[in-house]
Amino acid sequence: MPYIVSDLGKNGIFLALIAVVVLFSITTNGILLRPQNISNLIVQNGYILILAIGMVLVIVAGHIDLSVGSIAAFIGAFSGVLIRDAGFPWWLAIIGALVIGAVVGAWQGFWIAYVGIPAFIVTLAGMLIFRGLALITLGNSNIGSFPEEYRALGNGFISFAGPDAAIDVFTLVVGALAIVGLIVQQVRTRNGRKKYGQAVDPTVWFIAKMAFVAIGVGAFTYALASFKGIPVTLIVLAVLVMIYGVVANRTVFGRHIYAIGGNRHAAELSGVKTRSVDFWLFVNMGILAALAGLVFTARLNLAGPKAGDGFELEAISAAFIGGAAVQGGIGTISGAIIGGLIIGVLNNGMSIMGIGIEWQQAVKGLVLLLAVAFDVYNKRRAGGGTGR
């Protein structure tokens, strides 16, 4: 069945996620798949997944951003000061923080797009600048104890279950609607391809895949319903994935990002305004870094000078593990999310097993190296073994 082999090859990163989950489910005696742990996996890694969404677009365009961790720390500190010292309402502090994130992104985008300094240098400078501004904003100390509404961004849940209810029916209903929506979307895509004479999977295999998706989403939803309901962080992520999925796949701006990453000179000759695209890419990255900083600060109920350490490395790793090409031009939002989940499962599983942080770092580095090596191998094979 060549179509099955081909399908599995196209979804190798998803199979890798399943393999990692199965591995740590066995090694942790099932603790990894407990409802509380599944919910915590989303809440604890939400900020990395948010950053990964923006980072994969930056990488697709042929750039890199080393400053997102420092920006997240600075924005978290800024929002905390607005709430605690300036007396801002929580919602106004969030809006103000996102606006500052956009300004920070515009600052970096200006130097990259219009001055022509490589993104690596600009964002390396930004990593130092905004880490320093975070320390200045906080006075090199921690601040905390924020309003409940603010904390809900990183630690809140939506549930309508009563105090004695074992299952949140609302979460199950949302999960059922999500399954129906996914199936309808896939059926429409399949029918569209058939209409234009494109090849589609055999009906039996298509139904089998939809059944697998339904079982997976259903099990995930049941786990959330068995704990506290739907995390607010998950809702934020779902909205972002839908928005950026449309932007990347169905808009002119998205097509321009991939065109620039594929061949910048050819894109310029085709009339793509590469400088404008680069500028807005980094404005967008600044906003998402600000949102990640807000989610992280809200989860800890604390803004500290060490916040954001290593965020940029995990976001970049998520993008590359998820299939983004080192040379640019290739990468998907869904791949970055799956890559981020693989990192999250690795962190969570090894922590449950009591593996030290030094070994965790080594394992994640090895996984990143193997992911990029696999990408390079595939490109060489596609090129007939030529090239360096």
C-alpha positions as CSV (number, residue, x, y, z in Angstrom):
1,M,0.0,0.0,0.0
2,P,2.2,2.8,-1.3
3,Y,-0.2,5.6,-0.2
4,I,0.1,4.4,3.4
5,V,3.9,4.5,3.3
6,S,3.8,7.9,1.6
7,D,1.3,9.3,4.2
8,L,3.4,8.0,7.1
9,G,6.5,9.6,5.5
10,K,4.8,13.0,5.3
11,N,3.7,12.8,8.9
12,G,6.9,11.5,10.4
13,I,7.1,14.3,13.0
14,F,3.6,13.4,14.2
15,L,4.7,9.7,14.5
16,A,7.7,10.9,16.4
17,L,5.5,12.6,18.9
18,I,3.4,9.5,19.3
19,A,6.6,7.4,19.8
20,V,7.9,9.8,22.5
21,V,4.6,9.8,24.3
22,V,4.4,6.0,24.2
23,L,8.1,5.7,25.4
24,F,7.6,8.0,28.4
25,S,4.2,6.4,29.2
26,I,6.0,3.1,29.7
27,T,9.0,4.5,31.5
28,T,6.8,6.6,33.9
29,N,4.4,3.8,34.6
30,G,1.5,5.7,33.0
31,I,2.0,8.9,35.0
32,L,2.7,10.9,31.8
33,L,-0.9,10.2,30.6
34,R,-2.7,11.1,33.8
35,P,-5.3,13.8,33.3
36,Q,-3.6,16.3,35.5
37,N,-0.2,15.8,33.8
38,I,-1.8,16.2,30.3
39,S,-3.3,19.5,31.4
40,N,-0.1,20.6,33.0
41,L,1.8,19.7,29.8
42,I,-0.2,22.4,27.9
43,V,-0.1,25.0,30.7
44,Q,3.6,24.6,31.3
45,N,4.7,24.7,27.7
46,G,2.1,27.2,26.4
47,Y,4.6,30.1,26.1
48,I,7.1,28.0,24.1
49,L,4.3,27.0,21.7
50,I,3.3,30.6,21.3
51,L,6.9,31.6,20.5
52,A,7.3,28.6,18.1
53,I,4.4,29.9,16.0
54,G,6.1,33.2,15.3
55,M,9.6,31.6,15.1
56,V,8.7,29.2,12.4
57,L,7.6,32.1,10.1
58,V,10.8,33.9,10.8
59,I,12.9,30.8,10.0
60,V,10.8,30.2,6.8
61,A,11.8,33.7,5.6
62,G,15.4,32.8,6.2
63,H,16.0,34.7,9.5
64,I,16.5,33.8,13.1
65,D,15.4,35.6,16.3
66,L,17.6,35.2,19.4
67,S,15.9,38.0,21.4
68,V,12.4,36.5,22.1
69,G,13.4,35.2,25.6
70,S,14.6,38.6,26.7
71,I,11.6,40.4,25.1
72,A,9.3,38.0,27.0
73,A,11.1,38.8,30.3
74,F,11.0,42.5,29.6
75,I,7.3,42.5,28.7
76,G,6.4,40.4,31.7
77,A,8.3,42.8,33.9
78,F,6.7,45.8,32.2
79,S,3.1,44.4,32.7
80,G,3.9,43.6,36.3
81,V,5.0,47.2,37.0
82,L,2.0,48.6,35.2
83,I,-0.3,46.6,37.5
84,R,1.5,46.8,40.8
85,D,3.1,50.2,40.7
86,A,1.2,52.2,38.2
87,G,-2.2,50.9,39.2
88,F,-3.3,49.9,35.7
89,P,-6.3,47.6,35.3
90,W,-5.2,44.1,34.4
91,W,-6.8,44.2,30.9
92,L,-5.2,47.6,30.1
93,A,-1.8,46.3,31.3
94,I,-2.1,43.4,28.9
95,I,-3.0,45.6,26.0
96,G,-0.2,48.0,26.8
97,A,2.3,45.1,27.0
98,L,1.3,43.8,23.6
99,V,1.6,47.3,22.1
100,I,5.1,47.6,23.6
101,G,5.9,44.2,22.1
102,A,4.9,45.5,18.7
103,V,7.1,48.5,19.2
104,V,10.0,46.3,20.1
105,G,9.4,44.1,17.1
106,A,9.2,47.3,14.9
107,W,12.6,48.5,16.3
108,Q,14.3,45.2,15.4
109,G,12.4,44.9,12.1
110,F,13.7,48.4,11.1
111,W,17.3,47.5,11.5
112,I,16.9,44.2,9.7
113,A,14.6,45.2,6.8
114,Y,15.6,48.8,6.1
115,V,19.2,49.1,7.3
116,G,20.2,45.7,6.1
117,I,21.8,44.3,9.3
118,P,21.5,40.5,9.5
119,A,18.8,39.3,11.8
120,F,21.3,37.2,13.8
121,I,23.2,40.3,14.8
122,V,20.2,42.5,15.4
123,T,18.4,40.0,17.6
124,L,21.6,39.1,19.4
125,A,21.9,42.8,20.3
126,G,18.2,42.7,21.2
127,M,18.8,39.8,23.5
128,L,21.3,41.9,25.5
129,I,19.3,45.1,25.3
130,F,16.0,43.8,26.5
131,R,17.5,41.6,29.2
132,G,19.1,44.7,30.5
133,L,15.8,46.6,30.3
134,A,14.0,43.8,32.1
135,L,16.6,44.1,35.0
136,I,16.2,47.9,35.0
137,T,12.4,47.7,35.0
138,L,12.4,45.3,38.0
139,G,15.2,46.9,39.9
140,N,16.9,43.5,39.7
141,S,14.3,42.0,42.0
142,N,11.1,39.9,41.8
143,I,7.6,41.4,41.8
144,G,4.4,39.4,42.1
145,S,0.9,38.8,43.4
146,F,-1.2,39.9,40.4
147,P,-5.0,40.1,40.0
148,E,-6.8,36.8,39.5
149,E,-8.0,37.8,36.0
150,Y,-4.4,38.4,34.9
151,R,-3.2,35.1,36.4
152,A,-6.0,33.2,34.6
153,L,-4.1,33.9,31.3
154,G,-1.5,31.4,32.4
155,N,-3.3,29.3,35.1
156,G,-7.0,29.6,34.4
157,F,-9.5,27.0,33.3
158,I,-12.9,27.2,31.7
159,S,-15.2,24.6,33.3
160,F,-18.9,24.5,34.2
161,A,-18.8,21.4,36.3
162,G,-20.2,21.5,39.8
163,P,-18.0,20.8,42.8
164,D,-19.1,17.2,43.0
165,A,-18.9,16.5,39.3
166,A,-16.2,14.0,38.1
167,I,-16.4,15.1,34.4
168,D,-16.9,18.5,32.9
169,V,-19.6,18.0,30.2
170,F,-18.8,21.4,28.6
171,T,-15.3,20.3,27.8
172,L,-16.6,17.1,26.3
173,V,-19.0,19.1,24.1
174,V,-16.2,21.4,22.9
175,G,-14.1,18.3,22.1
176,A,-17.0,16.8,20.1
177,L,-17.4,20.0,18.2
178,A,-13.7,20.1,17.5
179,I,-13.8,16.5,16.1
180,V,-16.8,17.4,13.9
181,G,-15.0,20.5,12.6
182,L,-11.8,18.6,11.8
183,I,-13.7,15.9,9.9
184,V,-15.8,18.5,8.0
185,Q,-12.6,20.4,7.1
186,Q,-10.8,17.3,5.9
187,V,-13.9,16.1,3.9
188,R,-14.1,19.5,2.2
189,T,-10.4,19.4,1.3
190,R,-10.7,15.9,-0.1
191,N,-13.8,16.8,-2.2
192,G,-12.0,19.9,-3.5
193,R,-9.0,17.9,-4.6
194,K,-11.3,15.4,-6.3
195,K,-13.1,18.2,-8.1
196,Y,-9.9,19.4,-9.6
197,G,-8.7,16.0,-10.5
198,Q,-6.0,15.7,-7.9
199,A,-5.0,12.4,-6.3
200,V,-6.7,11.6,-3.0
201,D,-6.4,8.8,-0.4
202,P,-8.6,5.7,-0.9
203,T,-11.8,6.0,1.1
204,V,-10.9,3.2,3.6
205,W,-7.6,4.8,4.4
206,F,-9.2,8.3,4.7
207,I,-11.9,6.9,7.1
208,A,-9.2,5.2,9.1
209,K,-7.2,8.4,9.5
210,M,-10.3,10.3,10.6
211,A,-11.2,7.6,13.1
212,F,-7.6,7.9,14.5
213,V,-7.9,11.7,14.8
214,A,-11.3,11.4,16.5
215,I,-10.0,8.9,19.0
216,G,-6.9,11.0,19.8
217,V,-8.9,14.3,20.2
218,G,-11.6,12.5,22.2
219,A,-9.0,11.0,24.6
220,F,-7.3,14.3,25.0
221,T,-10.6,16.1,25.7
222,Y,-11.7,13.4,28.2
223,A,-8.4,13.9,30.1
224,L,-9.0,17.7,30.3
225,A,-12.7,17.1,31.3
226,S,-11.5,14.7,34.1
227,F,-9.2,17.4,35.6
228,K,-10.2,21.1,35.6
229,G,-11.6,21.7,32.2
230,I,-10.1,23.6,29.3
231,P,-7.0,25.6,30.1
232,V,-7.2,29.3,29.0
233,T,-3.7,28.8,27.6
234,L,-5.1,26.1,25.3
235,I,-7.8,28.4,24.0
236,V,-5.2,31.1,23.3
237,L,-3.1,28.5,21.4
238,A,-6.0,27.2,19.4
239,V,-7.0,30.7,18.3
240,L,-3.4,31.5,17.3
241,V,-3.0,28.2,15.4
242,M,-6.2,28.9,13.4
243,I,-5.3,32.5,12.6
244,Y,-1.7,31.8,11.6
245,G,-2.6,28.7,9.7
246,V,-4.8,30.9,7.5
247,V,-2.1,33.5,7.3
248,A,0.6,31.1,6.2
249,N,-1.5,29.1,3.8
250,R,-4.2,31.3,2.4
251,T,-3.0,34.9,2.3
252,V,-0.7,36.9,0.0
253,F,1.5,37.7,3.0
254,G,2.0,34.1,3.8
255,R,2.9,33.2,0.2
256,H,5.4,36.0,0.2
257,I,7.1,34.7,3.3
258,Y,7.6,31.3,1.7
259,A,8.7,32.9,-1.6
260,I,11.3,35.0,0.2
261,G,12.6,31.9,2.1
262,G,12.8,29.9,-1.1
263,N,14.7,32.5,-3.2
264,R,14.9,36.1,-2.0
265,H,16.3,37.4,-5.2
266,A,13.6,35.7,-7.3
267,A,10.9,37.0,-5.0
268,E,12.2,40.6,-5.4
269,L,12.2,40.2,-9.2
270,S,8.6,38.9,-8.9
271,G,7.5,42.1,-7.2
272,V,7.5,40.9,-3.6
273,K,8.2,43.8,-1.2
274,T,10.8,41.8,0.8
275,R,11.7,44.7,3.1
276,S,8.0,45.2,4.1
277,V,7.5,41.5,4.7
278,D,10.6,41.3,6.9
279,F,9.6,44.3,8.9
280,W,6.1,43.0,9.7
281,L,7.5,39.5,10.4
282,F,9.5,41.0,13.3
283,V,6.6,43.2,14.5
284,N,4.6,40.0,14.6
285,M,7.4,38.2,16.5
286,G,7.5,41.0,19.0
287,I,3.8,40.7,19.7
288,L,4.0,36.9,20.1
289,A,7.0,37.3,22.4
290,A,5.1,39.8,24.5
291,L,2.1,37.4,24.7
292,A,4.4,34.5,25.7
293,G,5.9,36.8,28.4
294,L,2.4,37.6,29.7
295,V,1.4,33.9,29.8
296,F,4.6,32.9,31.6
297,T,4.4,35.8,34.2
298,A,0.7,35.0,34.8
299,R,1.4,31.3,35.3
300,L,4.1,32.0,37.9
301,N,2.3,35.0,39.4
302,L,5.7,36.5,39.4
303,A,7.9,38.7,37.2
304,G,11.6,38.0,37.7
305,P,14.9,39.0,36.2
306,K,15.6,35.4,35.2
307,A,12.4,34.9,33.3
308,G,12.7,34.0,29.7
309,D,16.1,32.3,30.0
310,G,16.5,29.8,27.2
311,F,13.0,30.5,25.6
312,E,14.6,31.4,22.3
313,L,16.5,28.2,22.1
314,E,13.4,26.1,22.8
315,A,11.3,28.0,20.3
316,I,14.0,27.6,17.6
317,S,14.3,23.9,18.5
318,A,10.6,23.4,18.2
319,A,10.6,25.0,14.7
320,F,13.5,22.8,13.5
321,I,12.2,19.6,15.1
322,G,8.9,20.4,13.5
323,G,10.4,20.3,10.0
324,A,11.5,23.9,9.3
325,A,14.4,23.9,6.9
326,V,17.7,25.5,7.9
327,Q,17.9,27.3,4.6
328,G,14.4,28.7,4.9
329,G,11.4,28.3,2.6
330,I,10.0,25.2,4.4
331,G,8.1,25.0,7.6
332,T,4.5,24.8,9.0
333,I,2.6,26.1,12.0
334,S,1.4,22.6,12.8
335,G,4.9,21.2,12.6
336,A,6.2,23.9,15.0
337,I,3.4,23.0,17.5
338,I,4.2,19.3,17.3
339,G,7.9,20.1,17.7
340,G,7.1,22.1,20.8
341,L,5.0,19.3,22.2
342,I,7.9,16.9,21.6
343,I,10.1,19.2,23.7
344,G,7.4,19.5,26.3
345,V,7.0,15.7,26.6
346,L,10.7,15.2,26.8
347,N,11.0,17.8,29.6
348,N,8.0,16.4,31.4
349,G,8.8,12.7,31.0
350,M,12.4,13.1,32.1
351,S,11.4,15.2,35.1
352,I,9.0,12.5,36.2
353,M,11.7,9.9,35.9
354,G,14.0,12.1,38.0
355,I,16.6,12.7,35.3
356,G,18.8,15.7,36.1
357,I,18.6,18.9,34.2
358,E,22.1,18.3,32.7
359,W,21.0,15.1,31.0
360,Q,17.7,16.8,29.9
361,Q,19.7,19.5,28.1
362,A,21.9,16.9,26.5
363,V,19.0,14.8,25.3
364,K,17.2,17.9,23.8
365,G,20.3,18.9,22.1
366,L,20.7,15.5,20.5
367,V,17.1,15.5,19.4
368,L,17.6,18.9,17.7
369,L,20.8,17.7,16.0
370,L,19.1,14.5,14.7
371,A,16.1,16.5,13.4
372,V,18.3,18.9,11.4
373,A,20.5,16.0,10.2
374,F,17.3,14.2,9.0
375,D,16.3,17.4,7.1
376,V,19.8,17.7,5.4
377,Y,19.7,14.0,4.5
378,N,16.2,14.3,2.9
379,K,17.4,17.3,0.8
380,R,20.5,15.4,-0.4
381,R,18.4,12.4,-1.3
382,A,16.0,14.6,-3.2
383,G,18.9,16.2,-5.0
384,G,20.2,12.8,-6.1
385,G,23.1,12.8,-3.7
386,T,24.7,15.9,-5.2
387,G,25.6,19.1,-3.5
388,R,27.2,19.9,-0.1
